[in-house]
Amino acid sequence: MTGRIHSFESFGTVDGPGIRFVTFMQGCPLRCQYCHNPDTWTGEGTQYSVDEVASRVMKYKNYFGDKGGITLSGGEPLLQIDFAIELFTALKKQGIHTCVDTSGFTFDRSNAEIVAKHQKLLEVCDLFLLDIKHIDDEAHKDLTGQTNARTLDFAKFLSDNGKPMWIRHVLVPTKTDDDGALKRLKAFIDTLKTVEKVEVLPYHTMGEVKYEKLGIAYPLKGVQPPSKERVINARKILRGED
């Protein structure tokens, strides 16, 4: 079993609890306007076997402590769900905490085989970082090129199966920072039983240079990061803080 991998980060601190060995998988079905990894959208990446990646992870085990471990990110890591299952199965035997950062777009409740694979993943994945780009479907389509139906259904699937998740929402001025939409997102989050944390991630422009190198027009040209006040406002709404 091999996986198509874009890159590794050995001491990640923003992709789950503790110190994480972050593996960025190649390929993604979404085209988020604020994506800072457009180089993961297509292409073959580099092929690595499960044993090769597991070996890299184990070199850092002593640094993980009680909370750290591996996070699969991307791209969309669950496009390669078979690889994720096999890798996590191997690492769980070594006592490694496992985490996936996903949009949930690969989940399709109408397909029994796909549901079975995601169910199997649940058995070896300790935590899901679920990216909800926008609560409104039409706005989500405009922002990513795809519906949010699968993302929201995957959130329900995780909740129904008792799997811990962190909800992530990128705050983009003029795109995802409307108070009404944030309140509707909060209402949806409140229907879920296993949300441990809600993260508001301020939009940044650090990926713009990648678009230039790839010869791709940057969709959010001229859009500036949100103000500190708008970030605080979003966190208050989504976390139910006074």
N, C-alpha and C positions, 0 to 999 in steps of 0.2 A: 504494500500500500504506500503510495507516494502522494504528496500534496504539492500544489503549485503555490509557492511562497514568494512574496515580494521582498520582505526584509524582517529583521529581528531587532528588538530593543531589549537589552538585558536587565536594565534597572528602571523599568517604568513605574511611575508613582501616581498616575492619573487614570489608570485603566483597571480599577477594582481595588480591593483592600490591600494594604501593605505594599511590599516591593514585588513587582510582577515581571516575569519574562514574557514580553509581548511578541506574538507572532502575527505578522500582517499577511493575511492570505490574499492571493491574487483573484480578481474577478468581482464584479458587482452588477446587479441588475438595475440599480437606481442611478440617477444622474443628478444628485443633489446640487443645487446651484452654489452652495457654500462649501462643497467638498474640498478638502485640502490634500486629498490623495488621488487625484485623477489618474495618476500613473498606475493605480491598482485596478482600474475599470476593466481593461482588456489585457490580452497578452498572456504568455505562458508562465511568466515568472521563472523561478528556479525550482526544479524538482528536488524534493527532500523526502526521504523515507520516514516512517514513524519512528524507527529506531534512531535515526540521525537527529531528529528534533528532540526526542526524549533525552538523548544523551546530552544535548546542549542545555536543556532545562536542568538536568540533574547536577550540572557543574555549579549551579547557583543555589542549590537547595539550602545550604547553610545560611544564605542571606535572606531567605524568605521569612524566617521566624514563624510565628503562629498564624499570621494572616496572609502572607504573600503566596505566590504561586504562578501559574501560567494563565495568560489571557489570549484567546484567539480573537484577532480583530481583522481589519481589512481596509478596503474591500468589504465583501460580505462573506464571512467565514463559513456560513452554513450552506453556501453553494457547494462546498466540499464536506458535507456532513459525514460521509463515511470515514474520511480521514480524521475528522474531529473525534468521532466516536472511538476509533481505534487508538488514537493518540491519548485521549483522556482515560481510556480503559487501562492503558499501560502505566500512565502517571499516577492514577488513583492507587494502584498497587504499591507505589512508592511513597504514598502519603502526601501527594502534591495537591494543593487546592486548585480547582479548575474553574475557569470563567470564560464566557463567550460575550463579546460585544457585537450585537446583531440588530438589524432592523426587523427581524421576524418575517421578512418577505418570502422566505422559502417555505413557510408553513402553509399547507393547503388542506383544510379539514375534509374536503370532498375526496381526497386521494388517500386511500387506506394505507398504501405503502409509504407515502410521505409521512403520514401521522405516526406510523410504527417506527420510522427512523427517528423522528423527533422525540418520541416516547423513550426510545433507547438512549438517546443523548441525555435526556433528563436523569437517567440512572447514573451517569458518570460526570455530570456537570454540576458544580456546587452553586454557581451564581450566574445569573444572566444580567447583562447590562443591555437594556432594551431601549433603543433609540426611537422615540416617537417624534417624528419631524413636524407634524401638524395634525391637529385633531379634526380639522375640516377636510373632507375627502377631495373636494375640488382644489382647495389651496395646496393640498399635499401633492396632487397631480401636477400642478403648476410648478411646485418647488422641486419635485423629484422625478417627474415623468411617470409615476406609478400611483396606484390607489393605496390608501392606508388600511384597507379592509383586512389584509392578512396580518399586518402589524398589530392591530387592535385585537384580532382574534387570537393571535399568538400570546398576547398579554393575558387574555382570559384563560387560555390553555395552561400557561404557567401557574396562574392563580389557582385554577381548579385542581392542579396536580401538586399544589403545595410547594412550588419551587421559588426560592428567594430571588427577587429581582430588584435592580436599581433602574429607575426610569431616568432617561437622559433626554434633555430638550435643548437644542441649540437656539439661542436667542439672536435673531437677525432683525435689525431695524427694517420696518416696512414689510416684513415677510412673516415673522413668527412671534412678534412682540405685542400683538393686539390684546388688550385686557380681556375682551369678551372671549376670544379663542383660548386664552390662558385659563380662564375660569371654567370653560367647557372641558378643557384637558384635565383640570383639577377634579371636576365632577366624575370624569371617566376613571381617573386614578383611584378615586374613593370607592369604586366598585370592586377593586382588586384587593385580595386578602393577603398578599405576600410581598408587597412593596416595602422594602427596608429603607430606601433612600430615594430622594428626588434631586437630581443634579441639573442645574441651569448652566449651560456652557456658553459663554459669550462668544459670538461670532468674531473671527479674526481674519485678516487678509494675508496670512503667512503663506497660504498655498497659491497665491496669485502668480508667483514666479514660475511655478510648475506648469501652469497653463501656457505661459509665454514660451517656455521651452518645448512644450508639446504642440505648439501652434494652434491652441484652442482658445476661442474667445472667452474671456472671463465673464460669467453671467452677471456678477454683482459689482461690476466696475463702478467705482465711486461710492459704493455703500460703505459707511464707516462702522466700526464696532459700536455696540450699544454703550450708552452712558452708564456710569456706576449706579445712578438712580434707577434706571430702567432694569438693570440686573437685579438690584435689591427688590424692586417692585415685583418682578417675575418670581423671584424666590419666595416672597411673602405669599403670593397667590397660590403657587403650586405646592407649597409646603404647609399652607394653612396657618401661616404665622401672623401675628398681630402687628 
